[in-house]
Structure formats: C-alpha cells, structure tokens
Amino acid sequence: MKRLLALLITLTMLLGCAVAEPAAETTAEPATTHQIEMKTFPFYVISKTEIWWEDFPLYFVDGVEDLPFVELNDWRIYLCS
C-alpha cells in the first residue's frame, strides 16, 4: 500500500513538471549605456582615527550609491603599499 501511494505521488509530481509551459521567447533589448561616476572617500586603516594618506576612489553606476565598485588597479595600489 505504501509503495502504491509513493508511486502515485511520484507520478503526480512528474506530470506536473511535464505540463509546464516553456517561457515565452523575448527579443534581446539593445545594449544600454551606463553612467559611471567616481567619488573619493577616506580609507580607514585599523581604526576610525587612522586614515590612509590618500582618499580611496569608489565608482557608482547610474547614480546608485548603495553598491560601490572598486577598480582593480586602484585596489592593487593599496594592497602593494
């Protein structure tokens, strides 16, 4: 009885996937250009009172200031110093 119930449940789950419709094809949107803005911020080393000798450049895309990006060349300068 348990095997029959397990088989029925399995078939029901598989049939649910088989009936699923494929997603409608969308046309590719043309490439959009993004506005990248650079701002400099103090770079704190060890504590809030010790500031690096130079401000650290951060990049923001499309005016969104929640997620800054760091250019690898800028980061390399700070790591190698």
N, C-alpha and C positions, 0 to 999 in steps of 0.2 A: 504494500500500500504506500509506504514512504517513497519507494523508487518511482512508482507511478506518479505520485504528486510532484516529486522532484523533476521528472521528465516533462510533465505538463507545464510547470513553472519555467523550465528552461526553454521549451518551445515557444511559450508566450513571450518571453523576453527576446528571443531571437527574431520572432516575427515582427515585433515592434521595431526592431532595427531595419528589417528588410523593407518595411513600408515607408520608411523615412524618405523624404524628398531631397534630392540634391539641391544645394544652394543655387540660386539664380546667378547666372554669369553677369558680372558687372564690367563695364568698359573701364579701361585704365584712365585715370584722370591725368591731365597734363602736369608735368613737373612744375611745382611752385617754388618760388624763391623765398628764402627766409632771411629775415633781418637779424644779423648778429651784432650785438652791442658789447663792448668791453668796459668794465668798471674795475677800479683798483680798490683793494681792501687791505687793512693791516693784517699781517701774518703773525700770529702769536705763537711763540715757541715755548714750551714748558708751562708757563703760567700767563695770566691775563695782564701782567705787568711787564713782561719781557716781550717786546715787539721786534720783529726782524728789521734789519736796517733798510729794507725796501718794501713798498707796498706790493701785494700779490695781485696779478691780473686775473679776473674771472670773466667768463663770457656767458652772455644770456641770449637766448634765441626768441625772437618775436615778442620781446618785452615781458616774458615770463620770468620773474625773479625768484621763483621757488626752487628752480633747478639750475644751479650754475655749472658750467663746464670749464675744464682746465685744459689748456693746450699742453701737449706733451713736452714741447721744447721749454716752456716756462717751468714746468714741474721738474724737468731734468736739472735746470739751473739750481733749484732749491735743494734737490737731493744731493748734488755733487759738491755743494758748498760746505 
